[in-house]
């Protein structure tokens, strides 16, 4: 494991060509003042208006007081809310990570002139890869991990699912409304099936689809807006397609015939047999299924799933606001998209015991032995955290957003979609597995 962290620190840097570079001055809560640059397109602000993507080209300053951020914009307006951004500043003393809770003010003076970056210092990332051939914009991991890249690029909607004992990957091409298979080793495209839900419109990701693979691995459920498709994975053919009365925001397959969905007005159970809703709950929140699908955790409750597919809502008392959760294979840990890590219990009173803080991410994966978690962060870095202390063991620029990642059953490889643009994966709802983004699928072969 030590060798893994040593190697990953040296090899997971990729081009940062797509981000704009801004000259900034940061004043910290302890009185320190730093001048340097940040490479960033936008950052998220949790405000009374919802989760906002604030473009850096509109920002004059960010002021933080008592955990509350005020962002002044160039048109004279201002926004207030909570900002969890980590600012990676290139300074004369190297790359410095400044979390928003340590920031007093951050002033943006404009785009930085094109010049050589500050000299190496503590925490500096390795140099970027040599430029790729003209016309190629997909970030490439360094060769030490022996990466394999798919030959095609599209808009992928998460998740990525290893099937057939990890020999094959199942993924969803949202651009063409295709559920497709890839060879897990070579990423060569295999069988594909056209589904009846709408393909992604060229205008954007407002109706990005969501999909889920049943625990048996035999059925896949794909939803976009109000249309749902059920696919036989073994035969790669569509079995059913039907419409429901409300949009589907998230979908979790609990068995071959039933799913739990999140909709604008709450939760609902839908079956293929009924081709519609058989039960509903007036609750909201992201759907976080454990690996065995016996529990689905949300911000408002836990849903217990019996073997026959019956769902029972169980209240909880741990005051959670967890966002999207990723569980370790052994079920002991959970990492939140908001940037927390939890110990997972079986009871309703203390199901989630907060252990520490991580970095907010679009997706993350636990390694097979649960001794580390890899975070594909919202500021386009890959961050490695060891379990136990949960301290960073390496932060590396990706040059694009990573999302829809998975670990091979053997624990010796990670698959991830790395974006080829500066646009983050998105969906109608920020805390949702309904995230899609343009990119290419990579396999990163981990060292022994």
N, C-alpha and C positions, 0 to 999 in steps of 0.2 A: 504493500500500500504506500509506503514512503517513496518507493521508486516511481509509482504512478503519479504522486503529487509533484515529484521533481521533474518528471517528463512533461506533465501537462502544463507546468509553469513556463516551459521553454517553447512549447509548440502550438498553442491555441490562439496565436495572434493572427488576425486577418485584416484586410484593408479597411481603412476608415474614410475612404474617399467620398462617401455620400453625405457625410455630416458637414454642416457649415461650421467654421471656426470663428469664435467670438472673443474679442479682447474684453476681459472682465477685471474688476477689482472687488475682492471679498474682504469684508471686515467681520471677524469672528467675535463670538460672545466674550472671549477672554481678552479682547483688545488687539489681537494679531491682525495684521493687514497683509494680504497677498495679492500680487498682480500676476496675471498670466492669461491663458486662453482655455476655453472649453470647446469641445466639438460636440454639437448638439443641434437637433432640429426643433424639438419641442419638449415640454415636460407637462406632467399632469398636476392639476390643482383640484382638490376636493372642496367644492364650494356649495353654497346654498342653492346654486343653479344646477348642481349635479357635478359629475366629473368632467372637467374641461381640459382639452389639449391646448396649451398655450404655446404659440409659435415664438421661437426665440427672436425672430426678426421684428417682433412687435414690442419686445421688452426693453424698458429703460432700467428698471431696478426691481429687486426682490428684497423686501424687508420682513424680518421675522421677529416677533415679540410674543413671549408667552405661548409658544407653540402655534401661533397664528401667522400666516404669511400674507403680506399685501404686495401685489404685483402691479407696478405702474407701467402703463403701455404708452407707446409713442403718440397715440391719438389723444392723450390727455386723460383717458379713462383709467380706472383701477379695478382690480379684482382681489377679493379676500377669501381665504380658505386655508386648508391644510395641504402642505407640500411635503412629499416624502422623497423628493429628488436627492440623489447623491451626485455632487458636482465633481467631476474628475478634471482638476485643473493642472495644466502643464505650466510649471513655474521654473524659476531659476534653480530651485532646489529639487527638481524632479516632479513626478506626478503626485499630486496630493488629493486625497479623497475627502471632500468636505460635505458632511451630511447637513441637510437643511436645519436640523435641530441645533446644530453648532454655529449656524450662520446668524449674523446680525443684519448685514446688508450685503447685497451683491449688485454692483453697478455694471451695466453693459454699455461699453463705449462704441461698439460697432464691430463689423467684421474685421478679423485680424488680417494683416497683410501676409501674403504668401512668403514664408521664410522658413529657414530650418528650425525645427523644434528645439526647445531648451535642452541643454546637455543632460546626460543621464544622471540620475540621482536615486535615492532610496525609493523603491516601489515603481521605478520606471518600467513600462512594458517592453518586451523585446521589439526590435525593429520590424516594421511591416514586411510582408512578402514582396518580392519583386513585382512590378506591374505586369498584369496579364495582357493577353493579346487584345487588340482593339475590338470593341463590340462586346466583350465579355465583362459582365458587371457582378457576377455572383461571387461572394467572398469565398476564398479557398483556405482551409486550415493548412498548417505547415505539414511537410511530408513525413515527419517522424511518426505521426500517428497513422500513417498509411491510409489517408482518407479515400473513400470511394464516393463519387458524385453521380447522381442520376443524370441521364442524357437529356431529360426534359425539364422545363421550368414552367410552373403554373401557379395559380392561387390555391394553396392547400388549406382546407379546414381541418382542424384537429379533431380527433387524435390520430396518432400512428399506432397501429396494432400489430404486433408480431403474432402470426398464426402458424399452424402446422409445425409445432415444436420450435418455433423461431426461424424456420427455413424461409418463410415468406412474410412480407409485410402487406398489410391492408391499409390503403390510404384513400382520401377523397379529393378528387380534382374538381374544385368548385367552379372553375372557369368553364368546363365542358360537361358538368353534371355526370361525372364518371366515377364509380367506385372501382378501384383498380388494385391489382396485386403487383408487387415487385419482388424479385429475387433478393433475399435479405443480404446476400454477400456482394452481388454485383450491382444491385439496384436496376437491373434490366426490367423493363415493363413487361408484365405477363398478361393475364386475362383481365378484361375490363367489361363492365356492364353499364349501359346508359340508363339512368334512373329518371323517373317522371317529374321530379321536382325541378324548379326553375334553375337554369344556369345563372352564374353570377353576372349581373348587368355590368356593362362597361363603365357606367357612371360612378360606381363605387361599391362599398361593402355594407350598405345599410341593411340588406336582407341576407347577410352571410348565413350559410346553412350550418346545421349542427348534425352530428351523427354519433351512433354508439353501436358497439359490437356486443351481442349477448354473451353471457358467461360461457355458454357452450361453444362459442366460436362458429356456430352454424348460421346465425341470422344477424344481419346488419340493418339498422334503422336509420334512414336519412330524412331530415326535415328541412324545409325552407319555406318561410312564411307559413301558410296554412296547409301545405301539401306534405304528406308523409309517404315514404316508399319503404317497403320491406323486401330485403334481398336475401336469397339463398346463397350463402358464401361458398359452399362446396361446389354448387353447380354454376355459380356466378350468373344468376338470372333473377330478374325482378319477379317477386311473387304477388305483391299487391301494391296498389297505390290508391290513396284516398285523401280526402280533405277534412279538416276539422274547423271549428267555428272561430278559433282564435289562433294568432301566430304562435309558433313554438320557438321559444328562446333557447332552451336547453332540452336535451333528451338523454335519458339513461335507460338502457335496456336491462330489465331485471330477469327476464327469461326469454325464450324464443317467441312467446306470444304477447308479452306485455312490456310496456315502458312507463316510466314516470317522467312527466314533462313539466317544465316551467313555462308559464304563459303570462301575459301582461296582468291578468287578474288573479293569479295564484298557481297552485300545483294541480295536476290532474293525472290520473292513471288512464292509459289508453291501451286497448288490445287490438290485435289484428283480427281476431274473430268478430268483435263488435264493430270494427272499423270506426271507432270513435271513443269518446270519454265514457268510462263506466263509474268514475268517482272523482271528486274534486275537493280541494281544500283552499280556503281563502287565506293563503299564506304566501310569502315571497322570500326570495333569497337564492343564492347559487346552489346547485345540486352537486354534492360531493360524495360519490359512492366509494365505499371501501372495496378492496379487491375482490372479496367474496360476494359483493352486492347484497349482503344481509342488512347493511345499514346505509342510509343515505343521509348525510348531514347537510343542513342548510343553516342560514343565519337565524331562522325562526324556530326550527324544531329538528328532531331526528325522526326519520321514517324507517320503521322496522319492516323488513321484507321476509315473509314466511316462504317455505319451500314451494307452496302452491301459488305463489305470486300475490297473496293477500298483503296489503300494506296497512300498517297501523302507525298513526302519528303519535310520537312520544315527546312530551315537553322536556325542556332542559333548563338548567339553572346556572350555566357557566358564563352567561353574559357575552356570548360570542358575537363577533362581527368579523368573520374569518375570510370572506371572499372565496376564491377558488383554492381548494386544498389538493395537494398531492400526497398520497400515502406511501410509506415504504412497504416493500413486499411482505415483511413480517408483521405489518400493522402496528408497530410500536410508535412510529413518528409520523407527523404530518407537517408539511411546509405550506405556508399560505402565500397567495399572490400578493397580499398586503405587506409581506415581509416579516412574518412571525414563524416560529417553529414550536410545535406542540408535542407533548407526550400524549398518546391516545389511550384512553381507558375504555372499559366496557359499560360503565354505568351512565345514567342520564344526568347525575348531579355534577360530575367532574369528568366528562368525556374528554375534554381538551384542557390539558394543563400547560400553560404557556411556559416555555423554557428559555427563550431568548429571541433576539431579533436577527432577521436575515435582511437581504435586500429585496425590494419589490421586484417581481419578475412576471414575464408573460407565461413562462412555463418552467418547470424544474423536473429533475429526475433523481431518485435515490439510486446509488449503486447497489448491485445485487446483495452485497453483504451489509447494507444499511450503515456503513461506516462513513459515508460522505454523501453530500447532495450537490448536484450541479445546477446552478441557477442561470437561466437565460434572462438577464435583467432588462428592465425597461429603458436603460440607457445604453443598450447595445453592447453589453459585455457578457462574458461567461465567467461566473464566479464559482469557485470551489470552496465548500465549507465542510470541515470535519465534524462528524457527529460527536456528541459529548460536550465539547467546549463551544461548538458552533462558530468558531472564529474563522475568518477568511484564510484560505490556504493558497490563494492565487486569484487575481482578477485580470482578465485579458480582453482586449478590444476585439469585437467581432466585425465591426464595419457594417453590420446589418442586424436586424432583429432576429432572434431565434425563437421558434415556437414549435409546438407539436412534437415534442421529443419523447423518446422511449429507450429503454435499456434492453439489450438482448437477454434472453433467458439465461444464457451462459455467463452473463455479467462481463463479457470481454469486449463489448461494443456498445456504442450509443448511436441511435439514429436521431437526426434533427433536421428540421427545415430552417435554412438560413436565408433571410430575405436578400433580395438584390436591389432594393430601393431604400430610401430613407423613410418610407412610410411604415408606421408600425402596424402589426396585425390589429384588426379592429372588428367591431360588431356593434349592433344597436345598443347593447348594454355592456358597460366596461367590466363588470364582475360577472363574467359568463364564460363558459367553455366554447361559446359561439364566437370564437376568434378565427379569422382567416387572414392570410397574407400571402403576397407573391414571394416565390422563392424556389429553391432547389433542395432536394432531399440529399443529405449526406449520411454516410456511415463512417464513424470515427472508431477505429480499432484500438482499443485500450491496450497498454503494455501489459505484459505478464505480471 
